[in-house]
Amino acid sequence: MSDPNRLIYPTIDLFLYDLAEGLGQQEDKINQSRKQFWQKVYGAKTEQLLENLKKAEEETSDYIELLGDKKVENFVSPLDGYYYPLKLGDTYSLQVDCSGNEEPTTEKYSPKPVNFLATIQETINKQVNNQPGTIGQSWLIWGKLAADDQDATETAKNCYKELKLVPASKWDKDLKAQGKFLGANFYELWLMPSDRGTVNQNHHVLICLFDYNQGESIAVAGQSMTKLYPQLLQLFRFRNKVIWAYHQSRHLKSDMKQASQLIQKIVSKLPEQVNAPKIDLKELQQNLVDTLTILSTYANYISRLEEQQNTIKSNLTNYQIRLKTIAKLEPNPNSTQPLDFLESFSDFANEKYLPQIEADRASLSSGLRLLENAIKTIEGIIEIEQTKSDRALNTTIFIASVGLATSGVASSIISTQVKSNNLFSPNVAFWLSIGIGLVPLIPFLIFKISRRFRPR
């Protein structure tokens, strides 16, 4: 068995994805996203080129080659590589291809040790200023086996070991599927971030090793990859968008849990406020304002959660459609379902991501109903208290009016008597009229005192 540590023309491609414009984003945020994306290509030179690069996006298409007819930006010699920037819908996409340093033609396709892949990966990371994709990224390793009897699986395993991903990456654990396509051996490996992790913990690697086929040049393998690249750009975009949307939903769920705690606090406090000896109307009104604010925020969270769920559904559908398109590239008519090994991700997302978000929506929506009921309760209490206050005020005004009227009549009568009979002095007449006017208030005072000392 030949050495599984050698490859002819080992090459790495990094596929990076950044969100170009989110729903309802302001122009400043869109400009910032554009600048961050182009810094991966031009670094500090971005400011000088930004206006020209912005014009390329004005094209009305879902597939825009941002460098126009130029298509790619080549690495500075002696590096053998290039950037290929695109805008796919609302997403920036960047393919970064590198095969190491340029070499004389006689040595270019001579076998190299697989540990050379670590050098290529380091070069690529430097070329993008060590900036990961905000939505996600995927790695593609490809090359040609150096001998007919070389074990493809062992070689792929050695290639994976050379990639600097995370300490937790292990071949046996991360290998999800393998298969044969376009005369090459494919191996797909991934390491998903935890629900509490970040999207940058998502690691995805596709290894493609062409058979040696003595006498067949590496150019044939290169032609196959040229056909495959545009398809993988789209396929990986859908894949990374699904993972990104799911982790957006995890952040939303965390925020909604915090809001749920506030809801429980408000609801649990209501019985105490209702049964208090004296209801604090101002406090209730402030609670109503706070609750309405939380309701608005909470409803927005649920809407955004549904948006992420729809994003996952649409991208999984597009992922399946793209697989069917890629399958048509297989020239071998005897090959049935040549891409079934790439179905594993779709199965995983359908089994875990969509049911999880649906369960979250169901459980968290109960908090919305609880909040709506709390608002109705608070509004009802406030209305009752305001009605009672208005009724008491009207009663007070009526009694006072009667008292003043009575006092006025009495004062008039007594004044007449004083003038005609001289029975009372003016001062005595004045106080007598006031006393008569207060008589109607006595039942009201008795009523208020009895209410104050009445057991609730």
ZINORLIN-V294986 format. One record per residue. N is the residue number from 1. PSI is psi in whole degrees, -180 to 180 (NA if undefined). OMEGA is omega in radians with two decimals (999 if undefined). D_FIRST is the distance of its C-alpha to the first C-alpha in Angstrom with 2 decimals. Layout:
N:PSI:OMEGA:D_FIRST
N:PSI:OMEGA:D_FIRST
//
This chain:
1:133:-3.11:0.00
2:164:-3.11:3.81
3:121:3.13:6.73
4:18:-3.12:8.37
5:23:-3.14:11.62
6:146:3.11:12.48
7:147:3.02:14.62
8:126:3.12:16.91
9:58:3.09:20.52
10:131:-3.06:20.22
11:145:3.06:23.59
12:137:3.01:25.62
13:131:3.06:28.71
14:129:3.11:31.28
15:111:-3.09:33.79
16:145:-3.14:37.01
17:130:3.11:40.03
18:145:3.08:43.60
19:122:-3.13:46.75
20:-45:-3.14:49.08
21:124:3.10:52.15
22:169:-3.12:52.89
23:122:3.08:55.67
24:13:-3.12:59.05
25:146:3.08:57.72
26:162:-3.09:60.18
27:-36:-3.14:59.72
28:-43:3.13:59.22
29:-39:3.12:56.22
30:-43:3.11:54.72
31:-39:3.12:55.24
32:-42:3.11:53.59
33:-40:3.12:50.49
34:-44:-3.12:50.37
35:-44:-3.13:50.66
36:-37:3.13:47.90
37:-48:-3.08:45.52
38:-21:3.06:46.25
39:-25:3.09:45.93
40:-25:-3.11:42.18
41:-47:-2.99:42.35
42:-4:3.10:45.34
43:-131:-3.07:45.99
44:-15:-3.13:49.52
45:-2:-3.02:50.33
46:-43:-3.06:50.53
47:-41:-3.08:54.34
48:-28:-3.02:55.02
49:-10:-2.93:52.93
50:-43:-3.11:53.61
51:-43:3.12:56.55
52:-39:3.14:54.77
53:-33:3.13:51.67
54:-36:-3.12:53.96
55:-31:-3.13:55.43
56:-27:-3.10:52.07
57:-10:-3.10:52.19
58:-13:3.10:55.49
59:134:-3.10:53.77
60:85:3.14:54.26
61:154:3.08:50.77
62:-2:3.13:48.10
63:94:-3.06:45.47
64:121:3.01:46.73
65:107:-2.94:44.79
66:-16:3.08:46.55
67:13:3.07:46.13
68:-138:-3.11:47.61
69:-24:3.12:46.74
70:-32:3.09:44.85
71:-57:-3.05:42.36
72:157:3.01:40.12
73:113:-3.10:40.79
74:150:3.04:38.32
75:157:3.06:37.24
76:132:3.11:39.01
77:143:0.25:37.25
78:15:-3.13:34.83
79:137:3.12:33.12
80:92:-3.10:31.28
81:177:-3.11:32.44
82:164:2.98:35.39
83:142:3.05:37.51
84:94:-3.09:38.45
85:140:-3.14:41.38
86:162:2.90:42.84
87:115:-3.11:45.47
88:99:-3.09:44.59
89:-121:3.13:47.75
90:16:-3.02:48.76
91:133:2.96:45.41
92:138:3.12:44.16
93:138:3.14:40.53
94:119:3.02:38.54
95:126:3.11:35.13
96:113:-3.07:33.77
97:136:3.13:30.88
98:136:3.06:29.19
99:20:3.14:26.29
100:-147:-3.14:27.44
101:150:3.04:29.47
102:142:-3.11:30.27
103:161:3.04:28.61
104:149:-3.08:29.43
105:-36:-3.10:28.23
106:-23:-3.09:26.02
107:-10:-3.02:24.01
108:-40:-3.06:24.41
109:21:3.06:21.27
110:148:-3.11:19.02
111:143:3.11:15.99
112:154:3.09:17.28
113:146:-3.09:16.16
114:-20:3.11:16.68
115:-9:3.05:19.43
116:-21:3.14:21.44
117:-34:3.12:22.16
118:-39:3.12:24.52
119:-41:3.13:26.54
120:-43:3.14:26.83
121:-42:3.11:28.00
122:-40:3.11:30.53
123:-45:-3.14:31.80
124:-45:3.14:32.37
125:-39:3.10:34.24
126:-37:-3.10:36.47
127:-26:3.10:37.13
128:19:3.10:38.57
129:31:3.11:40.46
130:31:3.12:38.45
131:118:3.11:40.43
132:166:3.07:38.76
133:138:-3.12:39.93
134:-27:3.07:43.01
135:-35:3.13:41.86
136:-179:-3.14:38.15
137:157:3.12:34.93
138:145:3.11:31.40
139:139:3.05:28.25
140:123:3.05:25.85
141:130:3.07:22.50
142:158:3.14:20.89
143:-174:-3.10:18.64
144:135:3.11:16.12
145:147:-3.03:12.35
146:-5:-3.12:11.49
147:158:-3.12:9.05
148:-36:-3.07:9.11
149:18:3.14:5.67
150:132:-3.13:6.01
151:113:-3.08:7.34
152:-41:-3.10:11.01
153:-44:3.11:12.63
154:-39:3.12:10.97
155:-43:3.12:11.71
156:-40:3.12:15.15
157:-42:3.12:15.77
158:-35:3.08:15.31
159:-43:-3.10:17.59
160:-35:3.13:20.14
161:-28:-3.09:20.36
162:-20:-3.14:21.44
163:135:3.11:24.35
164:92:3.12:27.62
165:-93:3.07:29.19
166:156:3.14:30.81
167:-26:-3.06:30.07
168:-7:-3.09:30.07
169:126:3.13:27.11
170:136:-3.09:24.29
171:-51:-3.06:21.32
172:-35:-3.11:22.08
173:-36:-3.00:25.75
174:-21:-3.14:25.71
175:117:-3.10:23.27
176:-30:-3.11:25.82
177:160:3.07:24.18
178:157:-3.11:21.35
179:-178:-3.10:21.39
180:134:-3.12:20.77
181:137:3.14:23.30
182:33:3.14:23.86
183:15:-3.11:20.42
184:157:3.07:18.91
185:123:-3.11:17.48
186:141:3.09:20.29
187:125:3.12:20.61
188:128:3.13:24.14
189:143:3.05:25.05
190:157:3.08:28.57
191:110:-3.07:30.83
192:144:3.04:34.44
193:153:3.09:37.43
194:167:3.14:39.82
195:-27:3.13:43.23
196:1:-3.12:44.80
197:-165:3.12:42.25
198:165:-3.11:42.25
199:-22:3.11:40.47
200:-12:3.09:38.69
201:0:3.10:36.67
202:120:3.12:35.02
203:127:-3.09:31.36
204:127:-3.10:29.49
205:133:3.02:26.06
206:122:-3.13:24.41
207:130:-3.09:20.84
208:113:-3.11:20.06
209:115:3.13:16.70
210:145:3.09:16.96
211:156:-3.07:14.38
212:-50:3.13:13.47
213:73:-3.08:15.68
214:131:-3.13:15.89
215:-20:3.10:19.59
216:127:-3.05:20.59
217:161:3.09:21.96
218:-20:-3.13:21.64
219:-32:3.12:25.32
220:-44:3.09:24.65
221:-40:3.12:22.85
222:-38:3.11:25.77
223:-39:3.10:28.26
224:-42:-3.13:26.84
225:-35:3.11:27.14
226:-38:3.08:30.65
227:-32:-3.04:31.70
228:-32:-3.06:30.19
229:-53:-3.11:31.67
230:-33:3.13:35.30
231:-41:3.13:34.38
232:-34:3.08:32.37
233:-44:3.14:35.30
234:-44:-3.10:37.55
235:-46:-3.13:35.23
236:-30:3.08:34.50
237:-49:3.14:38.20
238:-40:-3.12:39.19
239:-50:-3.11:36.64
240:-31:3.11:37.82
241:-37:3.11:41.43
242:-48:-3.11:41.14
243:-42:3.12:39.88
244:-46:-3.12:42.52
245:-39:3.13:45.30
246:-42:-3.13:44.42
247:-23:2.95:44.63
248:-40:3.14:47.88
249:-30:3.12:49.15
250:-39:3.09:48.27
251:-40:3.11:50.48
252:-42:3.14:53.22
253:-41:3.12:53.06
254:-44:3.12:53.46
255:-38:-3.13:56.49
256:-32:3.08:57.98
257:-40:3.09:57.76
258:-41:3.10:59.84
259:-36:3.13:62.32
260:-36:3.11:62.48
261:-39:3.09:63.63
262:-40:3.12:66.49
263:-47:3.14:67.41
264:-37:-3.14:67.63
265:-44:-3.14:69.78
266:-45:-3.10:72.22
267:-42:-3.12:72.45
268:-22:-3.11:72.98
269:-16:-3.06:75.77
270:-47:-3.14:77.75
271:-39:3.13:79.60
272:-41:-3.14:80.82
273:-39:-3.12:82.14
274:-38:-3.07:83.84
275:6:3.13:85.56
276:148:3.12:86.72
277:-35:3.11:90.56
278:119:-3.11:90.52
279:129:3.13:87.79
280:100:-3.07:86.64
281:-39:-3.13:86.65
282:-41:3.12:85.21
283:-42:3.12:82.26
284:-41:3.13:81.59
285:-37:3.10:81.76
286:-38:3.07:79.23
287:-39:3.13:76.95
288:-43:3.11:77.23
289:-47:-3.13:76.23
290:-42:-3.09:73.21
291:-40:3.10:72.16
292:-36:3.10:72.44
293:-46:3.12:70.27
294:-40:3.14:67.57
295:-45:-3.14:67.85
296:-45:-3.14:67.19
297:-43:-3.09:64.15
298:-42:3.12:62.77
299:-36:3.09:63.25
300:-40:3.10:61.41
301:-46:-3.12:58.45
302:-40:3.10:58.29
303:-42:3.13:58.48
304:-33:3.08:55.61
305:-42:3.09:53.55
306:-36:3.11:54.13
307:-43:3.12:53.15
308:-36:3.09:49.73
309:-43:3.12:49.30
310:-35:3.09:50.09
311:-44:3.13:47.68
312:-45:-3.12:44.83
313:-48:-3.08:45.91
314:-38:-3.13:46.20
315:-32:3.05:42.86
316:-38:3.07:41.03
317:-45:3.13:42.74
318:-33:3.10:41.70
319:-45:-3.14:38.11
320:-41:3.12:38.07
321:-41:-3.12:39.77
322:-36:3.08:37.27
323:-40:3.12:34.32
324:-36:3.11:36.07
325:-43:-3.14:36.52
326:-37:-3.11:32.87
327:-27:-3.13:31.90
328:-14:3.12:33.92
329:-17:-3.12:31.51
330:116:-3.10:28.95
331:-14:-3.07:29.48
332:110:-3.09:27.85
333:-18:-3.13:30.89
334:-7:-3.11:28.93
335:119:3.11:27.58
336:132:-3.11:29.87
337:62:-3.08:30.29
338:-17:-3.09:27.27
339:21:-3.12:28.32
340:-21:3.13:29.05
341:-20:3.10:26.54
342:0:3.11:29.01
343:-16:-3.01:31.84
344:-38:3.14:31.05
345:-44:3.13:33.07
346:-42:3.11:36.01
347:-43:-3.13:36.06
348:-48:-3.09:35.99
349:-39:3.13:38.88
350:-31:-3.10:40.93
351:-30:-3.08:40.58
352:-55:-2.96:41.26
353:-54:-3.07:42.90
354:-46:3.09:45.53
355:-35:-3.13:46.82
356:-45:3.14:47.05
357:-38:3.11:49.18
358:-41:3.10:51.31
359:-40:3.12:51.99
360:-44:3.14:52.87
361:-42:-3.11:55.27
362:-46:-3.09:57.00
363:-40:-3.09:57.49
364:-24:3.10:58.50
365:-26:3.10:60.90
366:-32:3.08:63.02
367:-34:3.11:63.79
368:-43:3.11:65.17
369:-39:3.10:67.51
370:-40:-3.14:68.61
371:-42:3.12:69.40
372:-40:3.10:71.39
373:-39:3.12:73.43
374:-41:3.13:74.11
375:-43:3.11:75.41
376:-40:3.13:77.73
377:-48:-3.13:79.03
378:-44:3.13:79.72
379:-39:3.13:81.40
380:-44:3.13:83.54
381:-45:-3.14:84.70
382:-42:-3.13:85.52
383:-42:3.12:87.52
384:-47:-3.12:89.47
385:-39:3.12:90.28
386:-38:3.10:91.34
387:-44:3.11:93.55
388:-42:-3.13:95.17
389:-42:3.14:95.76
390:-40:-3.14:97.27
391:-44:3.13:99.55
392:-39:-3.14:100.74
393:-42:3.13:101.43
394:-41:3.12:103.47
395:-45:-3.13:105.50
396:-44:-3.13:106.23
397:-41:-3.13:107.33
398:-48:-3.11:109.58
399:-42:3.14:111.28
400:-39:-3.13:111.76
401:-43:3.11:113.24
402:-43:-3.13:115.63
403:-44:-3.12:116.61
404:-39:3.13:117.32
405:-46:3.13:119.28
406:-44:-3.14:121.30
407:-39:-3.13:121.93
408:-44:3.13:123.09
409:-47:-3.13:125.50
410:-42:-3.12:126.83
411:-38:3.14:127.31
412:-44:-3.12:129.25
413:-48:-3.08:131.52
414:-38:3.14:132.16
415:-39:3.14:132.90
416:-43:3.12:135.47
417:-38:-3.12:137.11
418:-41:-3.11:137.17
419:-38:-3.05:138.99
420:-39:-2.99:141.49
421:-12:-3.09:142.21
422:37:-3.13:140.99
423:-37:-3.07:139.42
424:151:3.03:136.35
425:160:3.13:135.67
426:-40:-3.13:132.97
427:-44:3.14:130.51
428:-38:3.12:130.96
429:-40:-3.13:130.56
430:-51:-3.12:127.27
431:-32:3.09:125.68
432:-40:3.13:127.09
433:-37:3.10:125.38
434:-44:-3.13:122.05
435:-42:3.12:122.38
436:-38:3.14:123.14
437:-28:-3.12:120.08
438:-15:-3.10:117.81
439:-43:-3.14:119.03
440:-18:-3.13:116.50
441:-16:-3.06:113.66
442:-48:3.12:114.49
443:-36:3.13:112.77
444:-43:3.14:109.68
445:-40:3.12:109.52
446:-41:3.14:110.00
447:-45:-3.11:107.15
448:-40:3.14:104.74
449:-42:3.14:105.66
450:-34:3.10:105.20
451:-35:-3.10:101.72
452:-38:-3.08:100.70
453:5:3.11:101.62
454:134:3.09:100.62
455:137:-3.12:97.69
456:NA:999:94.55
//
